[in-house]
Amino acid sequence: MIYQNPEYYQKYLFLIEQLLRSPQGQYQSILDGNSELIDTEFIEMMRQRAEAEKNMGNIQNAELLNSIADRLNENLPSSFSSNLDREKKQNLESSSSDNFNQPKTQQKIPELPEAQQIVLVDIFKNIEKHGTNREIIYPILQKHLPQLNLEFADNLRRWATIGLSQISTQYAQNLALSLVNLSGLMLYFPFGDRGTNIAISRAGFESSLTFFTREKFPEAYAELMINLGIAVEEDLLADSVEKWEEAIACYEKASEIFTREVNPERWAFIQENLGNAYRNRKQGEPEINLQQSITFYQNALQVFTVEKNREKWGLTQNNLGSSYLQLSMVNLKESREDKEQLIESSIECYEKALQVFKKDPYPDNLAFVQNSLGQAYTVRLQGNYNDNHKKAQQYFENALSVYTPTSNPYYYQQVKVNQQKLQELREAVSYIDSPMENKEDFSFIIELLKLTLASQGDAQKVFAFLEKI
């Protein structure tokens, strides 16, 4: 989960422990005494803790936390409003709305088709009532799937962008908040077409920027740029090259507001997102992009600690390991020793993440790191290759104990592909092992085979390696 109030993380945990240890009659007084902590992030953490308690067999604790979360969610205001700059929000709401009631332009607000109007009213009504509770809102979105298409995304963008610039301030704020919440829900909506869902998410985020401008709402604007950057990264319909440039631009704009001095944890989160974007960037030299991504991850780890930011620290270590591993494949000018060191650095990062996620009640993170370790041991140059391959296979099997074709088909398929690469390498090594007498030649062939598999069909990487011989 992305915490928009990371400084409250430990306070959330403490408050949940208080609720679990207190008599039933004291729940409300405890909540009243900590009203500043009651927001959608706290509710989401309660639901995560409830799921963990359920998995551990503590059914009573799970039911208690879910019950309190449901009750709080009924009366909770929109999640995004808690992130608005309080002073600017008060100034905005107390100012005269006369000027805002007058159209800023003569441009007519476009009308949505009737069917789409009905859908949007139903969705916004429930978001206003239930917040971003996925257990309630997702079934409503699923009910309206036939109308949630690319035409809906285009119409929503035009309607909201023009409408937000012409309606009164209070209505515009409510509409913008609803758009942001809808966009956040669509970003992770597991049903329907993924590309269409992201298109709707982007339409909402982008149109809400008409209201949440950098000048009037700098922090809300920065949060929007972070979320928009994530949506752009996930956009299956966007240009595969340009989308990473757009995402980087979004994160850089957010980092101008959330500096390390002003908000170190949000700054660190942006640094991690920049690391992800540069690791996947298509423009520029791959080696330079990967080195830049490593710098961003290291920046994030200057703030994230295993004590205070356990999950973020573990995921950042995993991502840093992936950049080291990818760099070992593209850095063809480096010596074998340098390649070995990059791979060993990746394994070191993965193992740090593994130690954290072994104690994680949510197995997906652990499976993710197991898959990463399997990839690293597949191409490891140090040590005995048979031992490395056995470790790789075990890590892949561990990951598949969590990822199944039904529970997580995307990552399940990724692990299966990695297993196939490992098998191809093992068969090739087995084929050349017996007759090979010159160990230097053998080492060269092993490295060439690994590079061929890691190149993912890019012959230029292999040719560049051979030209150095």
N, C-alpha and C positions, 0 to 999 in steps of 0.2 A: 504493500500500500504506500502511496505517496502522501506523507504528512505535510499539510500546509502550515501546521503549527508545531514544528519539530521541538521547540523549546518546552512544550507541554508534555512531551512523551513520557518522561519519568513521573510527572504528576498524574497523568492518566493511569499509569500502572499502580501507583500508590492508592489512588481513589478506588480502583477496582478491588484491590486487596482489602480496603476498608469495608466496602460493601459486602464482600464475601465473609468477613469475620464478624460482622455486626448483627445484632438481633433484628428481626423483621421490622419492628416498630421504629427503628432508627434510620431506615433507608432514606426517607424523605428529608429528614433534618441534615443528614450527611450531604445529600445532593444540594439542598438549599445553601449550605455553607460553602459549597464549591461551585457555585453557579457560573463562575467565569470559565470553568473547564468544560461546561456542557455544550458540546458542538458535535457536528457530524463525525469528526475524526474520533472523538471519545466513544461515540456510539458504535462506530465501525470496529474500534479496538475491543469493545465489550463483546461484540459478536464473534470476533476472532478468538477471544479468550473462551467464550462459551463453546465454540467448536473444539478447542483444545481440551477443555474440561470433559466434553462429551467423549472425545477419543480416548481419554484416560479413564473413562468409566464413571466420572463424577456427574451423573445425570442431574442431580438436584442443583448443583452449582450452575450447570449449563442452562437449565430452565430458568433459574433466578436471573441470571445476567440477560438472557434473551427477553424475559418479561420486562425488566427495567428498561432495556434498550427500546422495546416497542413503545412503552409509555412515554419515554423521553422524546422519541421521534415524532410522536403525534403533535407535540407542542413546539417543536424546534423550528426556528426560522431557516430560511434558505442558507445552505452551507457557505456559499460564496460571500454572503453579506458579512460574515464574521471576519473576513480578510480585507474588507474595505478600510481605508484609513478613516478612523473614527471622526477626527476633526473635520475632514473634508465632507464626510457623509452628513454630519450635523449641519454644516454650512449649507450643503446642497438642499437638504430637506427643509431648512428654515427660511431659505430664500424665497422670494416671490416667484410663483410659477406663471405669472402673467406672460412673460416673454416666451416661455416654453410652450404656452398654449397657442401661440401664434405660429403658423407654419413658417419655417425658415426658408423654404423655397415653395414654388408653386407646383412642384413635382407631385403627382398624384400617388398616394400609397397604393401599390398593387394589391389586388384582391386574390386571396388563395381560392382555389377550387373548393366547392362546398365540402366534398369528402375530406380534403386535407384540413379544412377549418375544423371540422368535427374532431378529427384525430388530434390536432394541436391543442384544442380546448380541453379535451379529455386528459391529455398528457400533462399539460401545465397545471390543471386543477389538482391532479394527484401529486405532482411534484410539490406544489404549494402546501398540500396537506401532509404528505408523508416524507418530504425532503428527498434525499437521494437513496432511500432504502431500496436496495436492489431486489430484495425478496418481494416487495410490493410493486415496484415500478417495472421491473423486467417482464412480468407476465402481461402487464398492460401494453408495453411496447410489442411484445410477441403477438398479442391480439390484433394489433394494427399493422403487422408486417406487410400485407399487400400494398398499403399506402406509403410505407417507408421506402421509397425508391429514389433514384437519382433526380427525377423531376421534383420530388418533394424537397430534396436538398437545394436545388436551384431556386425554387419558389421561396423557400424559407429564407435564403440569403437575401434575395431582392426585397422581399416583404419586410424583413426585420431591419435591414440596413436603412431603408428609406423611412420606415415607421419610427425607428428610434430617434431619428433626427428631427421629427416633427411633432411627436406627442408630448404631453406634459412631463415634467421631470419625474414625478412620483411614478407615473405609469411606465415611463421609460426605464426607470431603475428596476421595477418589478419584472418587466419584460426581459431586460438584460440578464437579471439574475436567473430567471427561468431558462433562458437560452444557454447560459453557462452550465447549469445543472443538467439540462438535457444533453448537451455536448459531452460532458463528462461521463454520463451514463452510456451514450452511444459509443464512446471510445472503447469501452470494454464489453459491449453487448455481445453475448456469445451466440445469438441466433441470427438467422438471415444471412445475407451476403456481406462479407467482411468489408469489401471495397465500398459498398453503398453505405454501410454504417459509419465508416470513417468520413465519407463525403458529407454526411449529415452533421457529424461532429465538427468538422472543419467549418461548415457553413455557420453553425451556431457560434463557435469561438470567434470567427472572423467578423461576423456582423455585430457581435456584442462589443467589439472594439470601438464601434461608433459612439457608444456611451462611455465605456470605461477607458477614457483617454489617459495618456501618460501625464498630461498636465493636471488633470483633476483628480485622478485616482492612481497614483504611481505604483502602489503596491499591488492593487488589483490588476493593473495593466501588466505588471511583471509576472504575476501568477498566470495570467492569460497567455502571455508569450511562452511560458514554460509548457503549458498544456497544449498550445497550438503547435509548438515544436514537436511534441510527442505525437500528436495527430498527423503532422506532416510526415514524420518518419514512418508511421504505420500505413500511410496512404498507398494502397495497391494500385490506384489509378493514376498516381502522379508519375512524372518523369523520374526514372530510376537514378539519374545523375543529379538533376536539379533539386530534387526533394531534400537531399542532404545539405545543399547550400542554403535552402530556405530554413531548414531546422537549425543550422548553425547560426544564421542571422537572428532567429527568434531567441535562442539562448543567450547570444551576445547582448541583445537589447535588454533581456531580463537581468543580466549580470551588471549592467550599468546602474540598476536600481538596487538590487540585492548584492551589494559589495560585501567583501569579507568583514569589513569594519561594522557595517550596518546590521547585517544578518548572516553570520558565518555559516549556519547550517543550510540556509537556502542557497547561499553562494556555493557551498560544497556540493549540493545536489545539482546545481547548474553545471559545475565543473565535471561531475560524473556524466551528465547528459552530453556535454561537449566531447568528452572522451569517447562515448558511444558513437556520436555522429562522425567524428574524425576517423574512428576505426572502420566505419562503413563507407566513408567518403569515396566517391568515384573520380572526382576531379583532382588534379595534382599528382605528385609522386607518391606512390603507396608507402614507400619507406618513410618519407617526411610526415605523411598523415599519421602513420602508426606511432612514430616518435612523439608527435604532438599529442596523440591520445594518451600515451603513457604519462606525459607531463600533466595532463588534466586529471587523470586518475590519482596520481601522486599528490596533486593539490588537494583533491577531495579527502584523501587519507590523512592530510594534515589536520583536518577538522573531525572527520568521523573517527570514533574510537570503538574498540570492541566492547567497552564497558557501557557507553552511552548510546551507541548507534549500532547495535549488534548486527541486525539484518543488513543495513546499508553498508557497514564495514565489510561484511562477508561478500556481498554482491560486488562491491567495488574491487575487492581482492580477486574475485573470479574474472571480472572484466579486464583488470590489469594483466592477469595471467594470459588471457586470450590475445591481448595486444602483443605481449612478448612472443607468444607462439606464432602468431601471424607474421611478426617481424622476422622470425627465424626462417620463414619460407620465402620472403621477398628480398631479404638482404643478401643478395647473391655475391656481392663483392667481399663479404666478410669471410674470414677463415673458418675452418671447421670448428676450431676452438670457440670462436665467437658464437657460432650457431648453437653449439652445445650449451654455452652459458645462457643464451636466450631461452632455450627449451628448459633448462634447469630452473631458471628464474620463473618461468610460467608454472612449472610444477610446484615450486615453493609457494607461489601465490594461491594456487588451487588448494594446496594442502592446508594453508591457513584458513581458507574459506570452509574447507571440509570440517575442520575442528569446531568451527562455530556452528555449522548447520547440523552436526551430529546431535546437538542438543535442541534443535529447532523442532517445535511440535508440528510444523508443516513440512511434509516430506518433499514437496516440489523443489525447494531450494537445494536440498541435499542431492536429489536426482540430477539437477542441473549441473552441479559441481562434479558429480560422478562421471557424467558424460564428458565434461571438459577434461578431466584427468585421463579418461580413456583415450581421448584424442592426443593428448600430450605423450602418453606412454607408447602410443602407436608409432610415433616418429622420433622417439627418444634415441639419441646417439650414444649417450653414456650407458655403461652397464651391459649386461648380457641381453641380447635381443630376444631370446626365448622367454626370459624372465619378464622383460618389459611387455611382451605381447600377452603373456598370461595375466599380468596385472591389468592391462588395457581391457582384455576380455571380461575380467571380473568386474571392473568398473562399469562397463556397458551393461552387464547383466544386472548389477545393482540398480542402475538407472531404470531398466525395463521392469523392475519390480514395482516401480511407481508409475511410470508412463505406460499406458495401455492404449490399444487402438480406439477404445471408447472414451476413456477419461481424458486423454490428451493426445489426439492423433498426430498433431504437428510434431511435437517433440519425440513421440514414439518413432515416427518415420525418420527423424534426424538420427536417432541412435541406431536404427537399423542400417541406415546408409553408412554410418561410421563403422559398424561391425563388418559390413561388406568390404570396406576399404582395408580394414585390418586383416580380414581373411585373404584378400588378394595379395597383400604384402607377405603374409605368412607362407602362402603357397609359392610365391616367387622365391623367397628366401630358402624354403625347403628344396626347391628345384636346383638351386645353384650351390647349396651348402656342401654336398658330398665331394664333388670333383675339385673344389677350389682349394688350392694349396697356399697361394700367396695371400697372406692376411690383409696386406694393404690394398690389393685388388678387391678382395672380398668386402672390405670396409667401404671402398669407393662405390661398389655396386649396390650395397645396402643403402648408402646415402642417396644414390641416384634413384633407386626404386621409391624411397620415401618421398623424395622431391617430386617425382612423377605423379604419385598419388595425391600429394598435397597441392599440386599445381592446378587441380580441377580442370584439366584439359588445356591449360595455357602453355603451349609448346615453347613460347619465347622464354619462359622461366627455365625450362630444361636446357634449351639451346645456350642460353647465357651461362649456365653452369658448365656445360661441356666446353665452351670456348676458353675457359680458364685453364683447362687441362693441358 
